[in-house]
Structures are given as C-alpha cells and as structure tokens.
Amino acid sequence: MKTVTVVAAIIRDAEGRIFATQRGYGEWKDWWEFPGGKIEQGESPQQALVREIREELDAEIVVGELFRTVDYDYPAFHLTMHCFLCRPHGPFTLKEHEAARWLFPAELPSVQWLPADEELITALRFQG
C-alpha cells in the first residue's frame, strides 16, 4: 500500500479556539480537516507547514511543538500525518477550502472530521 506523508496545523487562537477547514474538492469533499499538505523534497515538516498555510490560506503561522503523529489506513493509501500546534499570525483567506470555522475544543465534534483526524479530535477535547 502506498504511503502518503503530510503535515497538519492545529491552529489555536488566544481564546483557545481551534481552526478547522472544510474540503471543497475530491472524494472527501465537505468533510472537515486541519489545514496542511504534503512535504516537498528538501523541506522540514515545519517548513512544509508554513508553505502550505501560505498557499491554502494566504497567511502566516508560528509553528510550535509536534502534538501527535497519526497513522491511518484509508482504502487506497496509508497516511502518516505529523500534526503541529500552531498560532495564527494575521487573518486567513480561504483559497482551497469551502469553509472554515473557529471551534472551542468542546465544539470539535460538531463537524464531520476526516477519519484520520478523529483521534486528534478526542485528544484535543480532553486537552482543553
């Protein structure tokens, strides 16, 4: 099975809310996820995350510590997702996503998350 390695930004604002984005394309259209994407040749995971957020949200973030690495088997591939805690630095402009919301940890289950994100949702809810 093919392995896809990506990075994801768990962006938390000063109020403790977490930024969620809704996919606007593909097989998982309308499902919610943390913004991010694939690591390019020669990039560190943190560099890839900064680049992806610039591309997807026309914004800057401050990348913090690694929160968790998720391994998940989708039907067509294995996903390894390195998830970093991040802080926003300026406003976001949606360029690839259908919608976005700031959610408090208790509100995270109010949207339909991609399957690979489910364990993160549980961990973030209990982290507060």
C-alpha positions in Angstrom: 0.0 0.0 0.0 1.2 3.5 -0.9 2.2 5.7 2.0 1.4 9.5 1.9 3.2 11.7 4.4 1.7 15.0 5.3 1.8 17.8 7.9 -1.2 19.4 9.5 -1.6 22.6 11.5 -3.6 22.6 14.7 -4.0 26.4 14.9 -5.2 27.7 18.3 -6.0 31.3 18.9 -5.7 33.3 22.1 -9.2 32.3 23.1 -8.4 28.6 22.9 -10.4 28.1 19.7 -9.1 25.7 17.0 -9.2 26.5 13.3 -11.0 23.9 11.1 -11.3 23.8 7.3 -13.8 22.1 5.1 -12.6 20.4 2.0 -14.0 21.8 -1.2 -12.9 19.0 -3.6 -12.3 15.3 -4.1 -13.6 12.1 -2.6 -13.8 13.7 0.9 -15.5 16.9 -0.2 -17.4 18.7 2.6 -15.5 16.8 5.4 -13.5 18.8 7.9 -9.8 18.7 8.4 -6.8 20.6 9.8 -5.1 22.6 7.1 -1.7 21.4 5.7 -0.4 19.2 3.0 2.5 17.2 1.6 6.1 17.7 2.4 8.2 18.6 -0.6 11.7 17.3 -1.3 14.3 19.1 1.0 11.7 20.6 3.3 11.4 20.0 7.0 7.9 19.3 8.3 7.8 22.8 9.8 8.9 24.4 6.5 6.2 22.4 4.6 3.6 23.6 7.1 4.5 27.2 6.7 4.4 26.9 2.9 1.1 25.0 2.8 -0.6 27.6 5.1 0.7 30.4 2.8 -0.7 28.5 -0.2 -4.0 27.5 1.2 -4.9 30.4 3.5 -2.6 33.3 2.3 -1.5 33.6 5.9 1.4 33.2 8.3 1.6 30.9 11.3 4.0 30.3 14.1 4.8 26.5 14.2 5.1 25.1 17.7 5.7 21.6 19.0 4.7 18.3 17.4 1.3 17.4 19.0 1.0 13.9 17.6 1.8 11.8 14.5 -1.2 9.9 13.2 -1.0 6.8 11.1 -4.3 5.8 9.4 -5.2 3.4 6.6 -7.5 4.8 4.0 -8.8 2.3 1.4 -6.3 3.4 -1.2 -3.3 4.5 0.8 -1.6 4.7 4.2 -1.5 8.2 5.7 1.2 9.4 8.1 0.3 12.9 9.4 2.6 15.0 11.6 0.4 17.4 13.5 1.9 20.5 15.0 0.4 23.0 17.4 0.5 26.4 15.8 -0.5 30.0 16.5 -2.1 32.3 13.9 -0.2 35.4 12.8 -2.7 37.5 10.9 -6.0 36.8 9.2 -6.8 33.8 6.9 -8.2 33.9 3.4 -9.7 30.6 2.1 -8.1 29.7 -1.3 -8.7 26.0 -1.5 -11.3 25.2 1.2 -15.1 25.5 1.0 -15.5 26.9 4.6 -13.7 27.4 7.8 -14.7 27.7 11.5 -13.0 28.6 14.8 -14.2 25.9 17.3 -13.7 25.6 21.0 -12.5 22.1 22.0 -16.0 21.1 23.2 -17.4 22.1 19.8 -15.0 20.0 17.7 -17.4 17.1 17.3 -20.0 19.5 15.8 -18.5 19.0 12.3 -17.7 15.8 10.3 -14.0 15.3 10.5 -11.9 13.1 8.1 -11.4 9.7 9.6 -7.6 10.2 10.2 -8.4 13.3 12.3 -10.8 11.6 14.7 -8.1 10.6 17.2 -6.8 14.2 17.2 -10.3 15.5 18.0 -10.5 13.2 21.0 -7.1 14.2 22.3 -7.8 18.0 21.8 -11.1 17.8 23.5 -9.6 16.3 26.6 -6.5 18.6 26.5 -8.8 21.6 26.6 
